[in-house]
Amino acid sequence: MSTKSTNVIAGNGNKDVKLPIYMDNHATTRTDPRVVEEMLPYFTEKYGNAASRNHEFGWVAEQAVEQARERIAKLIGATAKEIIFTSGATESDNLAIKGVAEMYKEKGNHIITQAIEHKAVLDTCKRLEKYGFRVTYLPVQKDGRIDLDDLKRAMDDKTILVTIMAANNEIGVLQPIREIGALCHERGVLFHTDAVQQIGKVPFNVIQDNVDIASISAHKLYGPKGVGALYVRRKNPRVQLVAQIDGGGHERGMRSGTLNVTGIVGFGKACAIAGSDMAEEAKYLAGLRDRLKDAIMGQLDEVYINGSMEHRLPGNLNISFAYVEGESLLMGINDIAVSSGSACTSATLEPSYVLKGLGAGDDLAHSSIRFGLGRFNTAAEVDYVAERVVDTVRRLRELSPLYEMAKEGIDLTKVQWAAEPAH
Amino acid sequence: MAYSDKVLDHYTNPRNVGSLDKASQEVGTGLVGAPECGDVMKLQIKVNPTTNIIEDAKFKTFGCGSAIASSSLATEWVKGKTVDEALGIRNTDIVKELSLPPVKIHCSVLAEDAIRAAIGDWKKKNGQTQTQGQPQSVAVEQRA
């Protein structure tokens, strides 16, 4: 079997697959060709600035932006006026959290979030702590979800914002946002959710889910990179934000800067496709995901799924392969694009804080692989990936002193390990 | 991260994978690292009692590709050397040979530690004193 990572056709029974295989759809997605097609005229023909009010080029661009705004709003049950365009979800998270903190600081200084949020939320909260805000980081349970009683207990009369993600980017676990939102509304607290991974994959409705502010990104749902949005509720309650980027007063004064018209057009189209295809696609992805899970778990012992299988994105599978280090596994399957929670694959040399947050233990965090299935994956690809993963895990376990010790009946948790040299 | 050809070669075709009888008088075993740190190396040597030459070496490693390559290379290098010569292998030699980037230097340090731990274990078994600078890095195995 070839391990070359260039475009070779791998024999896999009678089903051929094109290599490399992309299965990292939580990182980003391929821009759907239908999206690209819709964007193209806005580069070379309809290239006006949407803020140009006095000529045809500007009107055409503005009209395209407004159509996209409608499409995005429709996907999440909002109105067009509630959609603020940004450069992406990191900016949206920053605007939501800092914008609320600054606007409502007279009312209170307490913010609640949870341990396995994206860094765009965690680091923003950490910055606010430096400016005198109090932040509660709720723990998650073993299945990756917060305990609503913890949230209730954490709320006090100074709480102004709860920010809890809809779906986690590593383990795909869905938080009980509807219940969280209801609780926030009961207490008069604003609820922001980073819904980047959920929107377009699983139904999300700002009214039914009691969401006041939501971050969205185009490139996670087969749109282009560099464009995102923030949903900001206009009634019951009306949410006000202090702008974090000053300038020409675009986007109702909440986000200045010339609009990325091509990106926004693509974002709108991506949302329109998601709206019509989501239900069918979710079934398709869950089928592929379960096929992958069953093939791997049917052939290997001591593999562990990280996070709830019940409350999970259909395209996500996050597995720890005990006794095998994640980066070495990625190296063995280098014709397949996936991610690992291993320290060696992170810039910080720390294993995944998300998996540690579940109480998985550092050793299992080092051994984890995230498979992110998407619209363009096929059953033949899944079969190929399962086969390569199983072969590589077996090979690396033959190489693993831990696997050998475990098979000899040694309890690895009772071994007194020597201190490792500093990283 | 792009791996050097030599790291890829050792990862794809690791040399001297396996285990020697750790109860044997002629065998020294070094087990260094810790699972929660993401690296564990076991390196074993078999020493000729009359010549002190390392006649065989085996390893098993849990760790990234660079850790696997460093320990694989270490077994190649200790074979045929006397125990004292093997103690002269430095992690910097491994870094150079495998073109390891700075972020992977700890893999080479661990491989040097594994060599020293294996030799230390063999010396202890054979009533020799510990070499100066010997890391106290042989993990203690306890049966469950």
Chai-1 contact restraints between the chains, C-beta under 6 A:
chainA,res_idxA,chainB,res_idxB,connection_type,confidence,min_distance_angstrom,max_distance_angstrom,comment,restraint_id
A,E325,B,G38,contact,1.0,0.0,6.0,A-B,restraint_1
A,E325,B,F62,contact,1.0,0.0,6.0,A-B,restraint_2
A,E325,B,G63,contact,1.0,0.0,6.0,A-B,restraint_3
A,E325,B,C64,contact,1.0,0.0,6.0,A-B,restraint_4
A,E327,B,C64,contact,1.0,0.0,6.0,A-B,restraint_5
A,S328,B,C64,contact,1.0,0.0,6.0,A-B,restraint_6
A,S328,B,G65,contact,1.0,0.0,6.0,A-B,restraint_7
A,M331,B,Y11,contact,1.0,0.0,6.0,A-B,restraint_8
A,M331,B,G65,contact,1.0,0.0,6.0,A-B,restraint_9
A,A343,B,G38,contact,1.0,0.0,6.0,A-B,restraint_10
A,C344,B,C64,contact,1.0,0.0,6.0,A-B,restraint_11
A,D362,B,E36,contact,1.0,0.0,6.0,A-B,restraint_12
A,D363,B,P35,contact,1.0,0.0,6.0,A-B,restraint_13
A,D363,B,E36,contact,1.0,0.0,6.0,A-B,restraint_14
A,H366,B,G38,contact,1.0,0.0,6.0,A-B,restraint_15
A,L399,B,V17,contact,1.0,0.0,6.0,A-B,restraint_16
A,L399,B,K60,contact,1.0,0.0,6.0,A-B,restraint_17
A,S400,B,F62,contact,1.0,0.0,6.0,A-B,restraint_18
A,P401,B,V40,contact,1.0,0.0,6.0,A-B,restraint_19
A,P401,B,K42,contact,1.0,0.0,6.0,A-B,restraint_20
A,P401,B,K60,contact,1.0,0.0,6.0,A-B,restraint_21
A,L402,B,V40,contact,1.0,0.0,6.0,A-B,restraint_22
A,L402,B,F62,contact,1.0,0.0,6.0,A-B,restraint_23
A,G409,B,A144,contact,1.0,0.0,6.0,A-B,restraint_24
A,I410,B,E141,contact,1.0,0.0,6.0,A-B,restraint_25
A,D411,B,A144,contact,1.0,0.0,6.0,A-B,restraint_26
A,K414,B,Q142,contact,1.0,0.0,6.0,A-B,restraint_27
A,V415,B,A139,contact,1.0,0.0,6.0,A-B,restraint_28
A,V415,B,E141,contact,1.0,0.0,6.0,A-B,restraint_29
A,Q416,B,V140,contact,1.0,0.0,6.0,A-B,restraint_30
A,W417,B,A34,contact,1.0,0.0,6.0,A-B,restraint_31
A,W417,B,A139,contact,1.0,0.0,6.0,A-B,restraint_32
A,A418,B,V32,contact,1.0,0.0,6.0,A-B,restraint_33
A,A418,B,S137,contact,1.0,0.0,6.0,A-B,restraint_34
A,A418,B,A139,contact,1.0,0.0,6.0,A-B,restraint_35
A,E420,B,G33,contact,1.0,0.0,6.0,A-B,restraint_36
A,E420,B,A34,contact,1.0,0.0,6.0,A-B,restraint_37
A,E420,B,C37,contact,1.0,0.0,6.0,A-B,restraint_38
A,P421,B,H106,contact,1.0,0.0,6.0,A-B,restraint_39
A,P421,B,V109,contact,1.0,0.0,6.0,A-B,restraint_40
A,H423,B,H106,contact,1.0,0.0,6.0,A-B,restraint_41
